[in-house]
Amino acid sequence: MRAVFGVVGLLIVLAIVGVLAKKQMGALTTAPAGMTGLPAGATPQQQSQQLQKQIGQTVESTLQQARPMPDDK
């Protein structure tokens, strides 16, 4: 009887893990929120290039901002 409960418990845990894994895999197929302007069927390489471009633009705009100067006393 204990063996039956053990097997049933193991099957329940396996089903829960399977459902969670399926949800995670579904989340991987959607594009991140910042990836606008890409066609619906963009390849991972195109997504990577777009992301690199966006990061480069963000870094460049951050570097262009003036640094605050401390007050000399």
C-alpha positions as CSV (number, residue, x, y, z in Angstrom):
1,M,0.0,0.0,0.0
2,R,2.9,2.3,0.8
3,A,4.4,1.6,-2.5
4,V,1.2,2.5,-4.4
5,F,1.1,5.9,-2.5
6,G,4.8,6.4,-3.3
7,V,4.3,5.8,-7.0
8,V,1.1,8.0,-7.1
9,G,3.0,10.8,-5.3
10,L,5.9,10.5,-7.7
11,L,3.5,10.7,-10.7
12,I,1.8,13.8,-9.3
13,V,5.2,15.5,-8.8
14,L,6.2,14.6,-12.3
15,A,3.0,16.0,-13.7
16,I,3.6,19.3,-11.8
17,V,7.2,19.6,-13.1
18,G,6.0,18.8,-16.6
19,V,3.4,21.6,-16.5
20,L,6.0,24.1,-15.1
21,A,8.5,23.1,-17.8
22,K,5.9,23.6,-20.5
23,K,5.1,27.1,-19.2
24,Q,8.8,28.0,-19.1
25,M,9.3,26.8,-22.7
26,G,6.3,28.8,-23.8
27,A,7.8,31.9,-22.2
28,L,11.0,31.4,-24.1
29,T,9.3,31.5,-27.5
30,T,7.9,35.0,-27.0
31,A,10.0,38.1,-27.7
32,P,11.1,40.4,-24.8
33,A,9.1,43.6,-24.4
34,G,11.9,45.8,-25.6
35,M,12.2,44.0,-28.9
36,T,9.8,46.2,-30.9
37,G,10.1,46.6,-34.6
38,L,11.0,43.0,-35.4
39,P,8.9,40.9,-37.7
40,A,6.8,38.2,-36.1
41,G,9.1,35.4,-37.4
42,A,12.4,37.0,-36.6
43,T,15.3,34.5,-36.1
44,P,17.3,34.4,-32.9
45,Q,20.2,36.0,-34.8
46,Q,18.1,38.9,-35.9
47,Q,16.7,39.3,-32.3
48,S,20.3,39.3,-31.0
49,Q,21.5,41.9,-33.5
50,Q,18.5,44.1,-32.7
51,L,19.2,43.8,-28.9
52,Q,22.9,44.6,-29.4
53,K,21.9,47.7,-31.4
54,Q,19.5,48.9,-28.8
55,I,22.1,48.3,-26.0
56,G,24.7,50.2,-28.0
57,Q,22.3,53.1,-28.5
58,T,21.5,53.2,-24.8
59,V,25.2,53.2,-23.9
60,E,26.0,55.8,-26.4
61,S,23.2,58.2,-25.2
62,T,24.4,57.6,-21.6
63,L,27.9,58.5,-22.5
64,Q,26.8,61.7,-24.2
65,Q,25.1,63.0,-21.0
66,A,27.0,65.7,-19.1
67,R,28.5,64.5,-15.8
68,P,27.4,66.6,-12.8
69,M,30.3,68.7,-11.5
70,P,30.8,68.8,-7.7
71,D,30.4,72.2,-6.0
72,D,33.8,73.6,-5.0
73,K,33.9,75.2,-1.5
